[in-house]
Amino acid sequence: MAFLLVMLSSRCGVEPATIAPDPFPVSLGSRFIATKTLTELARADRVEELVPAEANWRVFDVQRIELRALHGDSAHWLGEGRALTDEMKAALSGMRISDNYRVAASAKGELKHPPGEQPFELVHYVSVVPEQEAEHPLGRAGFAEAVHSALAEAVEAAHVDPYAVQPGRLEFTVDASGAIASLRLASSCGYPDLDRATESALSAIPGAWTVARNASGFPVAQTFSLFFGSFGC
């Protein structure tokens, strides 16, 4: 049976409000906008508890669900109805901070008027975050703006074509001591020189991170994504 794909939230960790006519925008966040803590995942019994409350999945007649891990071997689990299966609960309990998952539900409901008879698919992409997230003194928006400002000359020199630039993404981990322990290019903006310049700018931002902490208050590592070049996935 064909499904109408309904994306109730952006996949990427870029808030829609940050999108502006900028030749080379920069944004900082988790891999995906939607986030859940390990505590929330441990308590989840139904599919609507795996997505933000504002997604309002509880109002739909959920017939089938799928949970897919977006790390490791990308394993997936299927279930009937809205209740999570024992296998899904076990998979969620085994997730770690900065893991990501995709949850989908085949559902019926008054998504549009008049309501159709065909099921449609609800989809959400979610990042797992610590109970207390790591913070930079500048804040996420301030950190991204500092990188953006540091790139101004390089972007001007590169003569960026707004129709050719691609969604670039750098992943970096703030370790349990608050230091940036790893940095890697997850996707290129299409301009290798600007990929390198963005990496250098990120590394040069002054200020010590406040370490992330788990539910027990212990310091933990957390991975962030710096999106640059063009917003997208």
Secondary structure, DSSP 8 states (H G I E B T S, - for coil): ---EEEE-S-SSS--GGG--S-SS-EEEE-SSSEEEEHHHHHH--BGGGGS-GGG-GGGSEEEEEEEEESSTT--EEEEESSB--HHHHHHHHT--TT-EEEEEEEEES-SSSS--SS-EEEEEEEEEE-SB--B-TTHHHHHHHHHHHHTHHHHHHHT--TTT---EEEEEEE-TTSSEEEEEEEE--S-HHHHHHHHHHHHH--S--B-EE-TTS-EE-EEEEEEESS---
